[in-house]
Amino acid sequence: MADDNEPTTLREQDQGDVDGETLPELQFVREKLQRFQSHMLQDIEKQVSCLIEDVLQGIRQREVRAHEFRQFEGHHETSDRRQVSSFNTYHNRQQNTSTKLANQSASFSKMDVNDSPKKGTTSTARIKGRLPDKVFVARDSYLTALLEVAHMRTIYHIFYIILVMFLLNVIFHDYFVEGQINFALGTFRGGLRRLHWVMGAWILEHIFVLALYYAFQGWALVRHKLKPQGSLQRFWSHSCLIMYISSQLVFGYVSSSLCLKFQLPFVSACVLLLESTRLLMKMHAFVRYNSQRVLCGKQKVDGVDPNGNENASLSAGRPFIPPLQCYVYFLFAPTLIYRDSYPRTSHIRWKFALNRLLEVVAVAFLYAFIHERHIEEHFGKFGLEPMGAPQLIVKLFGMMLPSAVIFLCGFYLILHSWLNFTSELLRFGDRMFYKDWWTSHNYDGYYRNWNVVVHDWLYEYVYKDVYTYVFKGSKLAASLLVFLISALVHEQVLGFALQMFFPVMFILFFVVGVALVFLMRSAPKILGNIFLWFSLILGNGMLISLYAMEYYAKKNCDLKYDSWRDHLVPAIWRCYN
């Protein structure tokens, strides 16, 4: 019995020794597992709480958009629902209706019975390379709709108070330092000198623009009569095309040379140059849109034009030329895209128009105050005082915030106040002169939404034609040409208005701006928007500062211009070297 029990006792003793050795290890593993479990539970709880918070925040944002921002509800809807969403109010382009049905019927006839359109495929127009067309819809401007919300209206009131405080600052400074209050009238008198010459040139330009209508009508009628003689008809059309291009070049040259001949100050020169550029774009829009009608052979037959409008006095077989009143209305309408008719409002809201006009006057005074208290203060003695790197950096950063105010108020002055004022007087219904560019996270969105009026013209009459007929489907080449033309026009306006060759605008627009378009395309939304605003404030500060330094350097330094090379060297460099 003793022998039988001995192995069992030994096995129990050995097992006890093993348990004694492994017990601490098991305890250690158990503690690690419990700690890991607690961490996992905490992480899961945190993630679940974050998900719940995101869902609740999304519900709250949707509720705010539904109740406060009704005009912008549906902004994030999918493309399949855009036709029924209110975001369609601010949708800018779509395929032409007349070609859309034909393309759809042709595409459906080529499809097999078992074929079905796949999700995510593009429209027939885009498959065939056809770009969408501009559409006009009766709608308010973005800020007009936003300012109906009490929260946004409060921000608007804050800017009102800032303007009043700025005005009081200038009044007290003039009274206690200068001894008199002039309300920056000296700036207005200096900037608007020789304005009567500008008005005279403006009247002559409009006479030329009206003459273009009758010249275009003559081309269309003669071309129609020469239809049996094909070679003579082509010769006539090519000759008229050469004369048209030459007249446009002469028109732009004369307006630019008048700034030099009359020695116009900056504001008067800007008025003349911008108005001349606007009329050039208007003339090209009218000719480009209606020449396509004439070339396609659209005619007035039996008193009905191609659009179905009755006009009994029209003779059969004549090429379609829109009535003169359509052309005259287009010349003053706040759009650069020609159509025979536009959406119109039922009446003029005189209170709304008066408020917009007062905003124009207020921003003009604000600009005068900034010029006297900041630009002249920082750069008025440039070229007469010692200038090193520390002084230059202080001046540049001292102009950053005033330049940001100039940039934002310039947008509000032209694209919101002035265009809404003219729209109200003309009962022009489509007020989408800009979109929500301030929310852009890359320069693609910024350039598309910043100035919709000019962007539409560049898209319709430059980008689409170049994409279709010149570069044959190359969007990159067409986009670069659009940037080049836009940069040259901006530089031409600034250069002739300031009467200097100083291509900073061209470099910042065409070189830096184009580079940022490609660099920021994949940027995260939050960081992209922050960098966009940082670059806009920094770029505008440098732009205004450099042009101000060049202007006052030419004014203060006694520089000699013995050859054409002297005009190419910046006065900033020649003053201090």
C-alpha positions as CSV (number, residue, x, y, z in Angstrom):
1,M,0.0,0.0,0.0
2,A,2.8,2.3,0.9
3,D,4.4,1.6,-2.5
4,D,1.2,2.3,-4.3
5,N,0.6,5.6,-2.6
6,E,4.2,6.9,-3.1
7,P,3.9,7.8,-6.8
8,T,0.6,9.7,-6.1
9,T,2.1,11.7,-3.3
10,L,5.1,12.5,-5.5
11,R,2.9,13.6,-8.4
12,E,0.8,15.8,-6.1
13,Q,3.9,17.3,-4.7
14,D,5.3,18.0,-8.2
15,Q,2.0,19.5,-9.3
16,G,1.9,21.7,-6.3
17,D,5.4,22.9,-7.1
18,V,4.3,23.7,-10.7
19,D,1.2,25.5,-9.5
20,G,3.3,27.5,-7.0
21,E,5.6,28.5,-9.8
22,T,2.9,29.4,-12.4
23,L,0.5,31.2,-10.1
24,P,2.3,34.6,-10.3
25,E,2.6,34.3,-14.1
26,L,-1.1,33.6,-14.4
27,Q,-1.9,36.5,-12.2
28,F,0.3,38.8,-14.3
29,V,-1.4,37.6,-17.5
30,R,-4.8,38.1,-15.9
31,E,-4.0,41.6,-14.9
32,K,-2.7,42.5,-18.3
33,L,-5.9,41.1,-19.9
34,Q,-8.1,43.0,-17.5
35,R,-6.2,46.2,-18.2
36,F,-6.4,45.6,-22.0
37,Q,-10.1,45.0,-21.6
38,S,-10.6,48.2,-19.7
39,H,-8.7,50.2,-22.3
40,M,-10.7,48.6,-25.1
41,L,-13.9,49.4,-23.4
42,Q,-12.8,53.0,-22.9
43,D,-11.8,53.3,-26.5
44,I,-15.1,51.8,-27.7
45,E,-17.0,54.1,-25.4
46,K,-15.1,57.1,-26.7
47,Q,-15.6,56.2,-30.3
48,V,-19.3,55.5,-29.8
49,S,-19.7,58.8,-28.0
50,C,-17.9,60.6,-30.9
51,L,-20.1,58.9,-33.4
52,I,-23.2,59.9,-31.5
53,E,-22.0,63.4,-31.2
54,D,-21.2,63.6,-35.0
55,V,-24.7,62.3,-35.7
56,L,-26.3,64.8,-33.4
57,Q,-24.2,67.6,-34.8
58,G,-25.3,66.7,-38.3
59,I,-28.9,66.7,-37.3
60,R,-28.5,70.1,-35.7
61,Q,-26.8,71.5,-38.8
62,R,-29.5,70.1,-41.0
63,E,-32.1,71.6,-38.7
64,V,-30.4,75.0,-38.9
65,R,-30.2,74.8,-42.7
66,A,-33.8,73.8,-42.9
67,H,-35.0,76.6,-40.7
68,E,-32.5,79.4,-41.1
69,F,-30.8,78.8,-44.5
70,R,-33.7,77.6,-46.6
71,Q,-32.2,79.0,-49.8
72,F,-29.1,76.8,-49.4
73,E,-30.8,73.6,-48.3
74,G,-29.8,70.7,-50.5
75,H,-26.3,72.1,-51.0
76,H,-24.9,68.6,-50.3
77,E,-27.5,66.6,-52.2
78,T,-26.3,64.1,-54.7
79,S,-26.3,64.8,-58.4
80,D,-29.3,62.5,-58.9
81,R,-31.5,64.8,-56.7
82,R,-30.3,68.2,-57.8
83,Q,-33.1,68.7,-60.2
84,V,-35.5,68.6,-57.2
85,S,-33.3,70.3,-54.6
86,S,-33.3,74.0,-53.9
87,F,-29.5,74.0,-54.6
88,N,-30.5,74.1,-58.2
89,T,-31.2,77.8,-57.6
90,Y,-27.5,78.4,-57.5
91,H,-26.5,75.9,-60.1
92,N,-24.9,77.8,-62.9
93,R,-24.8,75.6,-66.0
94,Q,-26.6,72.8,-67.7
95,Q,-26.7,71.2,-71.1
96,N,-28.6,73.2,-73.7
97,T,-32.2,72.0,-73.8
98,S,-32.5,71.8,-77.5
99,T,-29.5,69.6,-77.9
100,K,-30.1,67.6,-74.7
101,L,-33.3,65.8,-76.0
102,A,-31.7,65.0,-79.3
103,N,-28.6,63.6,-77.7
104,Q,-30.6,61.6,-75.3
105,S,-32.8,60.1,-78.0
106,A,-29.8,59.2,-80.1
107,S,-28.1,57.6,-77.2
108,F,-31.2,55.6,-76.2
109,S,-31.7,54.4,-79.8
110,K,-28.1,53.0,-79.8
111,M,-28.6,51.1,-76.5
112,D,-29.6,47.5,-76.4
113,V,-32.7,46.4,-74.5
114,N,-30.7,44.8,-71.8
115,D,-28.4,47.8,-71.4
116,S,-29.0,50.2,-68.6
117,P,-27.1,53.3,-67.7
118,K,-24.6,52.7,-65.0
119,K,-24.4,54.8,-61.9
120,G,-21.8,57.5,-61.9
121,T,-21.6,57.8,-65.7
122,T,-21.5,61.3,-67.1
123,S,-24.1,62.9,-69.3
124,T,-24.3,62.5,-73.0
125,A,-23.0,66.0,-73.5
126,R,-19.9,65.3,-71.5
127,I,-19.3,61.9,-73.2
128,K,-19.3,63.6,-76.5
129,G,-17.1,66.4,-75.3
130,R,-19.8,69.1,-75.3
131,L,-19.5,71.5,-72.4
132,P,-22.6,72.7,-70.6
133,D,-24.2,76.1,-71.2
134,K,-24.9,79.1,-68.9
135,V,-28.5,79.3,-67.6
136,F,-30.2,82.3,-66.2
137,V,-32.6,81.9,-63.3
138,A,-34.4,84.5,-61.2
139,R,-32.5,84.4,-57.9
140,D,-31.0,86.6,-55.3
141,S,-27.3,87.1,-54.5
142,Y,-25.8,84.8,-51.9
143,L,-25.3,87.6,-49.4
144,T,-28.9,88.9,-50.0
145,A,-30.2,85.5,-49.0
146,L,-27.8,85.1,-46.1
147,L,-28.6,88.5,-44.7
148,E,-32.2,87.4,-44.2
149,V,-30.9,85.2,-41.4
150,A,-30.7,87.0,-38.1
151,H,-27.3,85.6,-37.2
152,M,-25.7,86.8,-40.5
153,R,-27.6,90.1,-40.1
154,T,-25.8,90.7,-36.8
155,I,-22.4,90.2,-38.5
156,Y,-23.5,92.8,-41.0
157,H,-24.4,95.2,-38.2
158,I,-20.9,94.6,-36.7
159,F,-19.3,95.8,-39.9
160,Y,-21.6,98.8,-39.9
161,I,-20.2,99.7,-36.4
162,I,-16.6,99.1,-37.6
163,L,-17.2,101.5,-40.4
164,V,-18.6,104.1,-38.1
165,M,-15.7,103.7,-35.7
166,F,-13.3,104.1,-38.6
167,L,-15.1,107.3,-39.6
168,L,-14.9,108.7,-36.0
169,N,-11.2,107.9,-35.9
170,V,-10.6,109.9,-39.1
171,I,-12.7,112.8,-37.9
172,F,-11.0,113.0,-34.5
173,H,-7.6,112.7,-36.1
174,D,-8.3,115.4,-38.6
175,Y,-9.7,117.7,-35.9
176,F,-7.1,117.3,-33.2
177,V,-4.0,116.8,-35.4
178,E,-4.7,118.7,-38.6
179,G,-7.0,121.3,-37.1
180,Q,-9.8,120.8,-39.6
181,I,-12.2,118.1,-40.8
182,N,-12.1,117.3,-44.5
183,F,-13.8,113.8,-44.7
184,A,-11.1,112.7,-47.2
185,L,-12.5,115.1,-49.8
186,G,-8.9,115.8,-51.0
187,T,-8.6,112.2,-52.0
188,F,-11.8,112.4,-54.0
189,R,-10.8,115.6,-55.7
190,G,-7.4,114.2,-56.6
191,G,-8.6,110.8,-57.7
192,L,-11.5,112.1,-59.8
193,R,-9.7,114.9,-61.7
194,R,-10.5,115.1,-65.4
195,L,-13.6,113.0,-65.0
196,H,-15.3,115.0,-67.6
197,W,-12.8,113.7,-70.2
198,V,-13.7,110.2,-69.0
199,M,-17.4,110.9,-69.5
200,G,-16.7,112.2,-73.0
201,A,-14.7,109.1,-73.9
202,W,-17.5,107.0,-72.4
203,I,-20.1,108.6,-74.7
204,L,-18.0,108.1,-77.8
205,E,-17.3,104.5,-76.9
206,H,-21.0,103.8,-76.6
207,I,-21.6,105.4,-80.0
208,F,-19.0,103.0,-81.4
209,V,-20.7,100.1,-79.7
210,L,-24.1,101.0,-81.1
211,A,-22.5,101.3,-84.6
212,L,-21.2,97.7,-84.2
213,Y,-24.9,96.5,-84.1
214,Y,-25.6,98.0,-87.5
215,A,-22.3,96.8,-88.9
216,F,-23.1,93.3,-87.8
217,Q,-26.6,93.6,-89.3
218,G,-25.0,94.7,-92.6
219,W,-22.6,91.7,-92.6
220,A,-25.4,89.2,-92.0
221,L,-27.7,90.7,-94.8
222,V,-24.9,90.9,-97.4
223,R,-23.7,87.4,-96.5
224,H,-27.3,86.2,-97.0
225,K,-27.5,87.9,-100.4
226,L,-24.2,86.4,-101.5
227,K,-25.3,82.9,-100.6
228,P,-25.5,81.6,-104.2
229,Q,-21.8,82.7,-104.7
230,G,-19.9,80.7,-102.1
231,S,-16.4,82.0,-102.7
232,L,-17.5,85.7,-102.6
233,Q,-19.5,85.0,-99.5
234,R,-16.4,83.6,-97.8
235,F,-14.3,86.5,-98.9
236,W,-16.9,88.9,-97.5
237,S,-17.1,87.1,-94.1
238,H,-13.3,86.8,-93.8
239,S,-12.9,90.5,-94.6
240,C,-15.5,91.5,-92.0
241,L,-13.8,89.2,-89.5
242,I,-10.5,91.0,-90.0
243,M,-12.2,94.4,-89.7
244,Y,-13.9,93.3,-86.5
245,I,-10.7,92.1,-84.9
246,S,-8.9,95.2,-85.9
247,S,-11.7,97.5,-84.5
248,Q,-11.5,95.7,-81.2
249,L,-7.8,96.1,-81.0
250,V,-8.0,99.8,-81.9
251,F,-10.8,100.2,-79.3
252,G,-8.6,98.8,-76.5
253,Y,-5.6,100.7,-77.7
254,V,-7.4,104.1,-77.8
255,S,-8.9,103.7,-74.3
256,S,-5.4,102.8,-72.9
257,S,-3.6,105.6,-74.7
258,L,-6.2,108.2,-73.5
259,C,-5.0,107.5,-69.9
260,L,-1.5,108.5,-70.8
261,K,-2.5,111.4,-73.1
262,F,-4.9,113.0,-70.5
263,Q,-2.6,112.1,-67.6
264,L,-5.7,110.7,-65.8
265,P,-5.4,110.0,-62.0
266,F,-5.8,106.5,-60.7
267,V,-9.5,106.5,-60.1
268,S,-10.5,108.2,-63.3
269,A,-8.2,105.9,-65.3
270,C,-9.7,102.8,-63.6
271,V,-13.2,104.0,-64.5
272,L,-12.3,104.4,-68.2
273,L,-10.2,101.2,-68.5
274,L,-12.7,99.0,-66.7
275,E,-15.6,100.4,-68.7
276,S,-13.7,99.9,-71.9
277,T,-12.9,96.4,-71.0
278,R,-16.6,95.8,-70.1
279,L,-17.7,97.1,-73.5
280,L,-15.2,95.0,-75.3
281,M,-16.5,91.9,-73.6
282,K,-20.1,92.9,-74.3
283,M,-19.4,93.4,-78.0
284,H,-17.6,90.1,-78.4
285,A,-20.5,88.3,-76.5
286,F,-23.1,89.8,-78.9
287,V,-21.1,89.0,-82.0
288,R,-20.0,85.5,-80.9
289,Y,-23.6,84.5,-79.9
290,N,-25.4,85.9,-82.9
291,S,-22.8,85.1,-85.6
292,Q,-23.3,81.4,-84.8
293,R,-27.0,81.9,-85.5
294,V,-26.2,83.5,-88.9
295,L,-23.7,80.9,-89.8
296,C,-26.1,78.1,-88.9
297,G,-28.7,79.7,-91.2
298,K,-31.4,80.6,-88.7
299,Q,-33.9,82.9,-90.4
300,K,-37.0,84.9,-89.8
301,V,-39.8,83.2,-91.7
302,D,-43.5,84.2,-91.8
303,G,-43.2,86.8,-89.1
304,V,-41.8,84.3,-86.5
305,D,-38.2,84.3,-85.3
306,P,-36.3,81.1,-84.5
307,N,-37.3,81.4,-80.9
308,G,-41.0,81.4,-81.7
309,N,-41.6,85.1,-81.0
310,E,-44.2,86.7,-83.3
311,N,-43.0,89.7,-85.3
312,A,-45.3,90.3,-88.3
313,S,-43.2,93.1,-89.8
314,L,-40.4,90.7,-90.6
315,S,-39.9,89.6,-94.1
316,A,-39.4,85.9,-94.9
317,G,-36.0,84.5,-95.5
318,R,-33.9,87.1,-93.8
319,P,-31.1,86.1,-91.3
320,F,-32.1,86.4,-87.7
321,I,-30.8,89.6,-86.0
322,P,-32.1,90.4,-82.5
323,P,-34.0,93.7,-82.1
324,L,-32.0,96.8,-81.2
325,Q,-33.7,97.1,-77.8
326,C,-32.4,93.6,-76.8
327,Y,-28.8,94.8,-77.7
328,V,-29.2,98.1,-75.8
329,Y,-30.6,96.3,-72.7
330,F,-27.7,93.9,-72.8
331,L,-25.2,96.8,-72.9
332,F,-26.4,98.0,-69.5
333,A,-27.5,94.7,-67.9
334,P,-25.2,93.3,-65.2
335,T,-24.1,90.3,-67.2
336,L,-21.5,89.6,-69.9
337,I,-23.4,86.7,-71.5
338,Y,-25.7,87.7,-74.3
339,R,-29.3,86.4,-74.5
340,D,-32.3,87.9,-76.3
341,S,-34.2,87.9,-72.9
342,Y,-33.4,87.4,-69.3
343,P,-35.5,86.7,-66.2
344,R,-37.1,89.9,-65.0
345,T,-38.5,91.0,-61.7
346,S,-42.1,92.4,-61.5
347,H,-41.2,95.8,-60.0
348,I,-38.3,97.9,-58.7
349,R,-37.7,97.8,-55.0
350,W,-36.6,101.4,-54.5
351,K,-35.6,100.9,-50.8
352,F,-33.4,98.0,-51.7
353,A,-31.8,100.0,-54.5
354,L,-31.2,103.0,-52.3
355,N,-29.5,100.8,-49.6
356,R,-27.2,99.4,-52.2
357,L,-26.3,102.8,-53.5
358,L,-25.6,104.1,-50.0
359,E,-23.3,101.1,-49.5
360,V,-21.3,102.1,-52.6
361,V,-20.9,105.6,-51.2
362,A,-19.9,104.3,-47.7
363,V,-17.2,102.0,-49.2
364,A,-15.9,104.8,-51.4
365,F,-15.4,107.0,-48.3
366,L,-13.8,104.0,-46.5
367,Y,-11.3,103.6,-49.4
368,A,-10.5,107.3,-49.2
369,F,-9.9,107.0,-45.4
370,I,-7.6,104.0,-45.9
371,H,-5.7,105.8,-48.6
372,E,-5.0,108.9,-46.4
373,R,-4.4,107.1,-43.1
374,H,-2.6,104.0,-44.2
375,I,-1.2,104.0,-47.8
376,E,0.1,107.6,-47.7
377,E,1.1,107.2,-44.1
378,H,3.2,104.1,-44.9
379,F,4.5,104.9,-48.4
380,G,4.0,108.6,-49.0
381,K,7.7,109.4,-48.4
382,F,9.1,106.3,-50.1
383,G,12.2,107.2,-51.9
384,L,12.9,110.2,-49.7
385,E,13.6,108.3,-46.4
386,P,16.2,105.6,-45.6
387,M,14.9,102.2,-46.4
388,G,16.4,98.9,-45.2
389,A,15.0,95.4,-44.7
390,P,13.6,96.1,-41.2
391,Q,11.8,99.3,-42.3
392,L,10.4,97.5,-45.4
393,I,9.1,94.5,-43.4
394,V,7.4,96.8,-40.9
395,K,5.7,98.7,-43.8
396,L,4.6,95.5,-45.5
397,F,3.1,93.9,-42.4
398,G,1.5,97.3,-41.4
399,M,-0.5,97.1,-44.7
400,M,-1.7,93.6,-44.3
401,L,-5.0,94.3,-42.5
402,P,-5.8,97.5,-44.5
403,S,-5.2,95.5,-47.7
404,A,-7.5,92.8,-46.5
405,V,-10.2,95.4,-45.9
406,I,-9.6,96.8,-49.4
407,F,-9.9,93.3,-50.8
408,L,-13.2,92.4,-49.0
409,C,-14.8,95.8,-49.5
410,G,-13.9,95.8,-53.2
411,F,-15.7,92.5,-53.6
412,Y,-18.7,93.9,-51.7
413,L,-18.7,97.2,-53.5
414,I,-18.6,95.9,-57.1
415,L,-20.0,92.4,-57.0
416,H,-22.7,92.9,-54.5
417,S,-23.7,96.5,-54.0
418,W,-23.2,98.0,-57.4
419,L,-24.4,95.1,-59.5
420,N,-27.5,94.6,-57.3
421,F,-28.2,98.3,-57.5
422,T,-28.1,98.3,-61.4
423,S,-30.0,95.0,-61.4
424,E,-32.8,96.5,-59.4
425,L,-33.1,99.5,-61.6
426,L,-33.2,97.3,-64.7
427,R,-35.3,94.6,-63.1
428,F,-32.7,92.0,-63.9
429,G,-33.7,88.8,-62.2
430,D,-30.5,86.7,-62.1
431,R,-28.4,88.2,-59.2
432,M,-25.9,85.4,-58.9
433,F,-22.8,87.6,-59.5
434,Y,-20.7,85.5,-57.1
435,K,-21.1,82.3,-55.1
436,D,-19.8,81.2,-51.7
437,W,-16.1,81.7,-52.6
438,W,-15.2,82.3,-48.9
439,T,-15.8,78.6,-48.1
440,S,-13.5,77.4,-50.9
441,H,-10.6,75.1,-49.8
442,N,-8.7,75.4,-53.0
443,Y,-8.1,77.9,-55.7
444,D,-10.2,76.0,-58.2
445,G,-13.3,76.8,-56.3
446,Y,-12.1,80.3,-55.4
447,Y,-11.6,81.3,-59.1
448,R,-14.9,79.8,-60.1
449,N,-17.0,81.4,-57.4
450,W,-15.2,84.7,-56.8
451,N,-16.5,86.6,-59.8
452,V,-19.2,84.6,-61.6
453,V,-19.9,87.5,-64.1
454,V,-16.3,87.5,-65.6
455,H,-15.8,83.8,-65.1
456,D,-19.0,83.1,-67.1
457,W,-17.7,85.2,-70.0
458,L,-14.2,83.5,-69.9
459,Y,-15.9,80.1,-69.8
460,E,-18.5,80.7,-72.6
461,Y,-16.4,82.7,-75.1
462,V,-12.8,81.7,-74.4
463,Y,-12.6,78.4,-72.6
464,K,-15.3,76.6,-74.6
465,D,-14.1,77.9,-78.0
466,V,-10.5,77.1,-77.3
467,Y,-11.4,73.7,-75.9
468,T,-13.6,72.8,-78.9
469,Y,-11.8,74.4,-81.8
470,V,-8.1,75.1,-80.9
471,F,-6.8,72.5,-78.5
472,K,-9.4,69.9,-79.4
473,G,-10.4,68.6,-75.9
474,S,-7.4,69.7,-73.8
475,K,-8.8,71.2,-70.7
476,L,-5.4,72.0,-69.2
477,A,-4.3,74.1,-72.3
478,A,-7.7,75.9,-72.4
479,S,-7.5,76.7,-68.7
480,L,-3.9,78.0,-69.0
481,L,-4.9,80.3,-71.9
482,V,-7.9,81.6,-69.8
483,F,-5.5,82.4,-66.9
484,L,-3.1,84.1,-69.3
485,I,-5.7,86.4,-70.8
486,S,-7.2,87.3,-67.4
487,A,-3.7,88.1,-66.0
488,L,-2.8,90.2,-69.0
489,V,-6.1,92.2,-68.8
490,H,-5.7,92.8,-65.0
491,E,-2.1,93.9,-65.5
492,Q,-3.1,96.2,-68.4
493,V,-5.7,97.9,-66.3
494,L,-3.4,98.5,-63.3
495,G,-0.4,99.4,-65.4
496,F,-2.1,102.1,-67.5
497,A,-4.1,103.4,-64.5
498,L,-0.8,103.9,-62.6
499,Q,1.1,104.7,-65.7
500,M,4.0,102.2,-65.0
501,F,5.4,98.9,-66.1
502,F,5.4,96.9,-63.0
503,P,4.1,93.3,-63.7
504,V,3.5,92.2,-60.1
505,M,-0.2,91.5,-60.7
506,F,0.7,89.3,-63.7
507,I,3.3,87.3,-61.8
508,L,1.0,86.8,-58.8
509,F,-2.0,85.9,-60.9
510,F,-0.5,83.8,-63.7
511,V,2.5,82.3,-62.0
512,V,1.7,82.0,-58.3
513,G,-2.1,81.7,-58.8
514,V,-1.8,78.9,-61.3
515,A,0.8,77.0,-59.2
516,L,-1.5,77.2,-56.2
517,V,-4.4,75.8,-58.3
518,F,-2.5,72.6,-58.8
519,L,-0.8,72.5,-55.3
520,M,-4.1,72.9,-53.4
521,R,-6.3,70.5,-55.3
522,S,-5.8,67.6,-52.8
523,A,-5.7,69.8,-49.7
524,P,-7.9,69.0,-46.7
525,K,-11.0,71.2,-46.5
526,I,-10.2,72.9,-43.2
527,L,-6.4,73.4,-43.8
528,G,-7.1,74.3,-47.4
529,N,-9.6,77.1,-46.4
530,I,-7.2,78.4,-43.8
531,F,-4.3,78.5,-46.3
532,L,-6.6,80.1,-48.9
533,W,-7.3,83.0,-46.6
534,F,-3.7,83.3,-45.4
535,S,-2.5,83.5,-49.0
536,L,-5.2,86.0,-50.0
537,I,-4.4,88.3,-47.2
538,L,-0.7,88.0,-47.7
539,G,-0.9,88.3,-51.4
540,N,-3.1,91.3,-51.4
541,G,-1.0,93.0,-48.8
542,M,2.1,92.5,-50.9
543,L,0.4,93.5,-54.1
544,I,-1.0,96.8,-52.8
545,S,2.3,97.6,-50.9
546,L,4.5,97.0,-53.9
547,Y,2.4,99.0,-56.3
548,A,2.2,101.9,-53.7
549,M,6.0,101.8,-53.3
550,E,6.5,101.9,-57.0
551,Y,4.0,104.8,-57.4
552,Y,5.5,106.9,-54.7
553,A,9.1,106.1,-55.8
554,K,8.4,107.4,-59.3
555,K,6.7,110.5,-57.7
556,N,9.4,111.3,-55.2
557,C,12.6,110.3,-56.9
558,D,14.0,112.4,-59.7
559,L,14.5,109.7,-62.2
560,K,15.6,110.1,-65.8
561,Y,14.2,108.0,-68.6
562,D,16.8,108.2,-71.4
563,S,15.9,104.9,-73.1
564,W,13.1,102.4,-73.2
565,R,15.2,100.1,-70.8
566,D,14.7,102.7,-68.0
567,H,11.0,102.1,-68.1
568,L,11.5,98.3,-67.5
569,V,13.6,98.8,-64.4
570,P,11.4,99.3,-61.3
571,A,11.6,102.8,-59.7
572,I,11.9,101.1,-56.3
573,W,15.3,99.7,-57.4
574,R,16.5,102.8,-59.1
575,C,15.6,105.1,-56.1
576,Y,17.8,103.2,-53.7
577,N,20.5,101.9,-56.1
